[in-house]
């Protein structure tokens, strides 16, 4: 315990020092939000990967999906890497950077305003980002707090307050400058950590063959290409987590900040390898919870024999990893989550500060005023996310699903078509955003009030998000046929 406390303290001190260094290098709003738009390939690659994967993956997704789907959950990791990373970088990366320069924009909301010639579009986009990034951040805070509770035996709310204060301090100090510098370290820690995690899990389970036999004895579908829940729930999870990154503001921002075309090519391969490794190990570990976590040995992870999904992975991490290496795994989850939180906080605070406040309330705001307001709103956003995490409204997968689903449903059609086609127009873009979001939220809230067991896949948050994103993609070009040319 003492060793853990010492290492975590040194880790926290390192981040604060880097935050101070970043603050000294931050001279403008562009520095604070985009690192000056001149970030190299390796920093961007690690920044993208660590923003993509967080405690939400290791604690929430790996636990619930691994338990329910078994080995087939690793399809999600494969498509995340090939579609959510490789395809995004290869097809969109440089185009996004060029677009941001040509339009003179630094946020996705500004792009939608200029591409579709609609100030209302920017207003709606900024509101959607701010609202739905809060539950996403809350899910990350929940995952981290569960891990700290399991590792240190402290109360959930204490861990939550500590992580909230630490995150706010780190971001308020240096913004993207700090984040880009520290993400390289985060990425290295995560890479080493998951390798240790993988081999420790195999050792604890008596080898892959023994783990597979044990899973098959429970349910042979746990080792089949499609797990027990069936093909449609699996496809909705694959689609949501792999396609949403094409229009997730915190991931798109990484390309606004990248230096040049060469950096995009180098970063593409580095981030794809990183995603394959991180996602593959996380979902594999999740599947082993069926074998390594039981109600008899781990009563805190079950309620009347039913698994508490968000508690499975913290329990597994505590039991599988040797004490001598446990602090490394703690740093793994902490590193993944800190980067994700940093990206979410920056995007959300910028949506309020630059897109809403400076765009509609105080239009003559100075650069210094923008940076100061960004710092204030970063603190406010963290506070709201911590409050929501304290309430523990739902399991992490559901919270993340509706956050990604809603944001993806609003932005996917307008952003993707806006980048690649000159034929889509304001009617198509606005209709895609509004209808996509409306379909996603309607399905989800109907599902909350429908007493059908098991609940149909399209009423779950991943299912509702998947359908909403498909609607958004289809509506833009179709409705654009009836609108004025852009």
C-alpha positions in Angstrom: 0.0 0.0 0.0 2.8 2.4 0.9 4.6 1.7 -2.4 1.3 2.5 -4.3 0.9 5.7 -2.5 4.5 6.8 -3.2 4.3 5.9 -6.9 0.9 7.6 -7.3 2.2 10.7 -5.5 5.3 10.9 -7.8 3.0 10.3 -10.8 0.7 13.2 -9.7 3.7 15.5 -9.1 5.0 14.7 -12.6 1.7 15.7 -14.2 1.5 18.9 -12.2 5.0 19.9 -13.2 4.3 19.2 -16.8 1.1 21.2 -16.4 3.1 24.2 -15.1 5.6 23.8 -18.0 2.6 23.8 -20.4 1.1 26.9 -18.8 4.4 28.8 -19.4 4.3 27.8 -23.0 0.7 28.7 -23.4 0.6 32.2 -24.8 -2.8 32.2 -26.7 -6.1 30.4 -27.0 -4.7 28.5 -29.9 -1.9 27.2 -27.7 -4.3 26.2 -25.0 -6.7 24.4 -27.2 -4.6 23.1 -30.1 -1.0 23.3 -28.9 -0.3 25.9 -31.6 -1.5 23.5 -34.4 2.1 22.2 -34.7 2.0 18.8 -32.8 4.2 16.0 -34.2 3.1 12.4 -35.3 4.1 10.5 -32.2 2.5 12.9 -29.7 -0.7 13.0 -31.9 -0.8 9.2 -32.2 -0.5 8.6 -28.5 -2.9 11.5 -27.8 -5.5 10.0 -30.2 -5.1 6.5 -28.7 -5.2 7.5 -25.1 -8.2 9.7 -25.7 -10.0 6.8 -27.4 -9.4 4.3 -24.6 -9.9 5.0 -20.9 -11.2 3.5 -17.7 -14.5 3.3 -19.6 -12.9 0.5 -21.7 -11.0 -1.3 -19.0 -13.6 -1.1 -16.3 -17.0 -0.7 -17.9 -16.9 -2.1 -21.4 -14.4 -5.0 -20.8 -16.3 -6.1 -17.7 -19.9 -6.1 -19.1 -19.1 -7.1 -22.7 -16.5 -9.6 -21.7 -18.9 -11.3 -19.3 -21.8 -11.3 -21.7 -20.1 -11.9 -25.1 -17.0 -13.9 -24.2 -14.3 -14.0 -26.8 -16.5 -12.4 -29.5 -16.1 -9.1 -27.7 -12.7 -9.0 -29.3 -14.4 -8.2 -32.7 -15.0 -4.8 -31.2 -11.3 -4.3 -30.6 -10.4 -5.4 -34.1 -12.9 -3.0 -35.8 -12.0 -0.2 -33.4 -8.4 -0.5 -34.6 -9.1 -0.9 -38.3 -12.1 1.4 -38.7 -12.0 3.8 -35.7 -8.3 4.4 -36.0 -6.7 3.2 -39.3 -9.6 4.3 -41.6 -10.1 7.6 -39.7 -6.4 8.5 -40.0 -6.0 7.3 -43.5 -9.1 8.8 -45.1 -10.0 11.7 -42.8 -6.8 12.8 -41.0 -5.1 15.2 -43.5 -8.5 16.3 -45.0 -9.6 17.5 -41.5 -6.3 19.4 -41.1 -6.7 21.0 -44.5 -10.3 21.9 -43.8 -9.5 23.5 -40.5 -6.9 25.7 -42.3 -9.0 26.5 -45.3 -12.1 27.5 -43.2 -10.0 29.1 -40.4 -11.8 27.0 -37.8 -10.6 25.4 -34.6 -13.8 23.5 -33.5 -16.3 21.2 -35.1 -19.1 23.6 -34.4 -17.3 26.3 -36.3 -16.8 24.0 -39.3 -20.6 23.2 -39.4 -21.4 26.9 -39.2 -19.1 27.8 -42.2 -19.7 24.6 -44.2 -23.5 24.9 -44.0 -23.7 28.7 -43.6 -25.8 28.5 -40.5 -25.1 30.2 -37.1 -27.9 28.1 -35.6 -26.0 25.0 -36.5 -23.0 26.2 -34.5 -25.3 27.0 -31.6 -27.0 23.6 -31.6 -23.6 21.8 -32.0 -22.1 23.6 -29.0 -25.0 22.7 -26.8 -25.0 19.0 -27.9 -21.3 18.7 -27.2 -21.5 20.3 -23.7 -24.5 18.3 -22.6 -23.5 14.9 -23.8 -19.8 15.1 -23.0 -20.7 15.4 -19.3 -22.1 11.9 -18.9 -19.2 10.5 -20.9 -16.8 12.2 -18.5 -18.8 11.0 -15.6 -18.5 7.4 -16.9 -14.7 7.8 -16.9 -14.7 9.2 -13.4 -16.8 6.3 -12.3 -14.4 3.8 -13.7 -11.4 5.4 -12.1 -13.2 5.7 -8.7 -14.2 2.1 -8.7 -10.5 1.1 -9.3 -9.2 3.4 -6.6 -11.9 2.1 -4.2 -10.8 -1.5 -4.9 -7.1 -0.8 -4.8 -6.9 1.5 -1.7 -10.1 0.6 0.2 -11.3 4.2 0.2 -14.8 5.4 -0.1 -16.2 5.9 -3.6 -16.9 9.6 -3.1 -13.4 10.3 -1.7 -11.8 8.7 -4.9 -14.2 10.8 -7.0 -13.4 14.1 -5.4 -9.7 13.4 -5.6 -9.8 12.5 -9.3 -12.0 15.5 -10.1 -9.7 17.9 -8.3 -6.6 16.4 -9.9 -8.1 16.5 -13.4 -9.3 20.1 -13.1 -5.8 21.2 -11.9 -4.0 19.4 -14.6 -6.1 20.8 -17.4 -6.6 24.3 -16.1 -2.8 24.8 -15.9 -1.6 23.9 -19.4 -4.4 22.8 -21.7 -3.4 21.0 -24.9 0.3 21.8 -24.5 0.4 19.8 -21.3 -1.8 17.1 -22.7 0.4 16.5 -25.8 3.6 16.3 -23.7 2.2 13.9 -21.1 0.3 11.6 -23.6 3.6 10.1 -24.8 4.3 9.0 -21.3 0.7 7.8 -20.8 0.9 5.8 -24.0 4.2 4.1 -23.0 2.8 3.2 -19.6 -0.4 1.8 -21.2 1.6 -0.3 -23.6 3.8 -1.8 -21.0 0.9 -2.2 -18.6 -1.4 -4.2 -21.0 1.5 -6.6 -21.9 2.0 -7.3 -18.2 -1.8 -7.6 -17.8 -2.2 -10.1 -20.6 0.5 -12.5 -19.4 -0.6 -12.2 -15.8 -4.2 -13.1 -16.7 -3.1 -16.1 -18.8 -0.9 -17.3 -15.9 -3.7 -16.9 -13.4 -6.2 -18.7 -15.7 -3.8 -21.6 -16.2 -3.2 -20.8 -19.9 -5.4 -19.8 -22.8 -6.5 -23.4 -23.5 -7.6 -23.8 -19.9 -9.5 -20.5 -19.9 -11.2 -21.4 -23.2 -12.2 -24.8 -21.8 -13.6 -23.2 -18.7 -15.6 -20.6 -20.7 -17.0 -23.4 -23.0 -18.1 -25.4 -20.0 -20.1 -22.4 -18.8 -21.6 -21.7 -22.3 -20.0 -22.8 -25.5 -21.1 -19.6 -27.2 -18.6 -17.7 -25.0 -15.8 -19.0 -27.2 -17.8 -18.8 -30.5 -17.5 -16.1 -33.2 -20.8 -14.6 -31.9 -21.5 -14.6 -28.2 -24.7 -15.4 -26.3 -26.5 -12.1 -26.8 -26.5 -12.6 -30.6 -25.3 -10.9 -33.7 -27.3 -7.6 -33.6 -26.2 -6.5 -30.1 -22.6 -7.3 -31.1 -22.9 -5.4 -34.4 -24.4 -2.4 -32.7 -21.4 -2.2 -30.3 -19.0 -2.6 -33.1 -20.7 0.1 -35.2 -21.1 2.5 -32.3 -17.5 2.3 -31.0 -15.8 2.1 -34.5 -17.8 4.6 -36.6 -18.6 7.3 -34.0 -14.9 8.3 -33.9 -15.3 9.7 -37.5 -17.3 12.5 -35.8 -16.3 12.6 -32.2 -15.1 16.2 -31.5 -12.4 15.2 -29.0 -10.8 12.8 -31.5 -11.3 15.1 -34.6 -9.5 17.8 -32.6 -6.3 15.8 -32.8 -6.1 16.4 -36.5 -6.6 20.2 -36.1 -3.5 20.2 -34.0 -1.2 17.9 -36.1 1.7 19.4 -37.9 1.8 18.1 -41.5 0.8 15.4 -43.9 3.9 13.3 -43.1 2.9 13.3 -39.4 -0.5 11.9 -40.4 1.1 9.0 -42.2 3.4 8.1 -39.3 0.8 8.6 -36.7 -1.7 6.4 -38.5 0.3 3.2 -38.1 1.5 4.0 -34.6 -2.1 4.7 -33.3 -3.5 1.6 -35.1 -1.0 -0.8 -33.5 -1.6 0.9 -30.1 -5.4 0.5 -30.5 -5.1 -3.2 -31.5 -3.0 -3.9 -28.5 -5.0 -2.0 -25.9 -8.4 -3.0 -27.1 -7.5 -6.7 -27.7 -6.1 -7.2 -24.2 -8.9 -5.3 -22.5 -11.7 -7.4 -24.1 -9.8 -10.6 -23.6 -9.4 -9.9 -20.0 -13.1 -9.0 -19.7 -14.0 -12.5 -21.0 -11.9 -14.1 -18.3 -14.1 -12.6 -15.6 -16.4 -15.5 -16.1 -13.7 -17.8 -15.0 -11.6 -15.8 -12.5 -14.4 -13.9 -10.6 -17.1 -15.8 -8.7 -19.8 -14.9 -6.2 -18.1 -17.1 -3.6 -14.6 -15.7 -3.9 -15.6 -12.1 -4.8 -18.9 -11.2 -3.1 -18.4 -7.5 -3.6 -18.7 -7.9 -7.3 -22.2 -9.6 -7.1 -25.6 -8.8 -5.9 -27.8 -11.9 -5.1 -25.6 -13.8 -7.5 -25.9 -11.3 -10.4 -22.7 -9.6 -11.5 -22.2 -5.9 -10.8 -20.6 -5.3 -14.2 -18.6 -2.1 -13.2 -17.1 -3.9 -10.3 -15.8 -7.0 -12.2 -12.7 -5.6 -13.7 -11.4 -3.7 -10.6 -11.8 -7.0 -8.7 -10.0 -8.9 -11.5 -7.2 -6.4 -11.6 -6.8 -6.6 -7.9 -6.7 -10.5 -7.9 -4.9 -11.3 -11.1 -1.9 -8.9 -10.9 1.0 -9.7 -8.5 1.4 -7.2 -5.8 4.8 -6.2 -7.1 3.2 -5.1 -10.4 -0.2 -3.9 -9.2 0.9 -0.2 -9.2 1.8 -0.5 -12.9 -1.8 -1.5 -13.7 -3.1 1.3 -11.5 -1.0 3.7 -13.6 -2.2 2.0 -16.8 -5.9 2.8 -16.0 -5.0 6.2 -14.6 -3.0 7.1 -17.7 -5.7 6.0 -20.1 -8.4 7.9 -18.2 -6.4 11.2 -17.6 -5.9 11.6 -21.3 -9.5 10.9 -22.2 -10.7 13.3 -19.5 -8.3 16.0 -20.7 -9.6 15.7 -24.3 -13.3 15.8 -23.1 -12.8 18.8 -20.8 -11.0 20.8 -23.5 -13.6 20.1 -26.2 -16.6 20.8 -23.8 -15.1 24.0 -22.4 -14.3 25.2 -25.9 -17.8 24.5 -27.1 -19.1 26.8 -24.4 -16.4 29.4 -24.5 -15.6 29.9 -28.2 -18.7 28.6 -29.9 -21.4 29.8 -27.5 -20.2 32.6 -25.2 -17.8 34.3 -27.6 -20.0 33.5 -30.6 -23.3 34.8 -29.2 -22.9 36.8 -26.0 -19.5 38.6 -26.0 -18.4 38.6 -29.6 -15.5 41.0 -29.1 -13.8 38.8 -26.5 -10.0 39.1 -26.5 -7.7 36.2 -26.9 -6.6 36.5 -23.3 -10.2 36.5 -22.2 -10.9 33.4 -24.3 -8.1 31.5 -22.6 -9.2 32.6 -19.1 -12.8 31.6 -19.8 -11.6 28.2 -21.1 -9.8 27.6 -17.8 -12.9 28.6 -15.8 -15.2 26.4 -17.9 -12.8 23.5 -17.6 -13.3 23.6 -13.9 -17.1 23.9 -14.2 -17.3 21.0 -16.6 -15.2 18.7 -14.3 -17.5 19.7 -11.3 -20.6 18.8 -13.3 -19.2 15.5 -14.4 -18.1 14.6 -10.9 -21.6 15.3 -9.5 -23.2 13.1 -12.2 -20.7 10.3 -11.4 -21.6 10.5 -7.7 -25.2 9.8 -8.5 -24.2 6.6 -10.4 -27.3 6.7 -12.7 -26.4 3.5 -14.7 -23.7 1.1 -15.6 -20.7 2.6 -17.5 -21.6 0.9 -20.8 -25.0 2.4 -20.9 -23.8 5.9 -20.0 -21.0 5.8 -22.6 -23.4 4.4 -25.2 -25.9 7.2 -25.0 -23.1 9.8 -24.9 -21.3 8.4 -28.0 -24.6 7.6 -29.6 -26.1 11.0 -29.2 -23.0 12.9 -30.3 -22.4 10.5 -33.2 -26.0 10.8 -34.3 -25.8 14.6 -34.4 -22.4 15.0 -36.0 -21.8 12.0 -38.2 -23.9 12.8 -41.3 -23.2 16.5 -41.4 -19.5 16.2 -40.7 -18.7 13.2 -43.0 -20.7 14.5 -46.0 -19.6 18.0 -45.3 -16.0 17.0 -45.7 -16.4 14.9 -48.9 -19.3 16.3 -50.9 -20.1 19.7 -52.2 -23.6 18.7 -53.0 -25.0 18.6 -49.4 -26.5 21.8 -48.1 -28.0 23.4 -45.1 -31.3 21.6 -45.2 -29.6 18.2 -45.5 -27.0 19.0 -42.8 -29.5 20.3 -40.2 -32.0 17.6 -40.9 -29.4 14.9 -40.5 -28.2 16.3 -37.2 -31.7 16.9 -35.7 -33.3 13.6 -37.0 -30.3 11.5 -36.1 -30.2 12.8 -32.5 -34.0 12.6 -32.2 -34.1 8.9 -33.3 -31.3 8.0 -31.0 -32.8 9.6 -27.9 -36.4 8.4 -28.7 -35.4 4.8 -29.0 -33.3 5.0 -25.9 -36.0 6.6 -23.7 -38.7 4.3 -25.0 -36.4 1.4 -24.0 -36.1 2.7 -20.5 -39.9 2.5 -20.2 -40.6 -0.7 -22.0 -40.9 -3.7 -19.7 -39.6 -6.4 -22.1 -37.0 -8.9 -21.0 -34.6 -9.3 -22.5 -34.7 -5.8 -23.8 -34.5 -5.6 -27.7 -31.0 -4.5 -28.8 -32.3 -1.4 -30.6 -33.6 0.0 -27.2 -30.2 -0.3 -25.6 -27.9 2.8 -25.8 -25.5 1.2 -28.3 -28.4 0.1 -30.5 -30.2 3.4 -30.3 -26.9 5.2 -31.1 -26.2 2.9 -34.1 -29.6 3.5 -35.6 -29.4 7.3 -35.0 -26.0 7.4 -36.7 -27.3 5.5 -39.7 -30.2 7.9 -40.0 -27.8 10.9 -39.8 -25.7 9.4 -42.7 -28.7 8.7 -44.9 -30.7 11.9 -44.3 -28.0 14.4 -45.3 -27.7 13.5 -49.0 -31.4 12.7 -49.4 -32.7 15.9 -47.8 -30.1 18.0 -49.6 -31.9 17.1 -52.9 -34.7 19.4 -51.8 -32.6 22.3 -50.4 -30.7 25.1 -52.0 -27.3 24.4 -53.3 -24.5 25.1 -50.8 
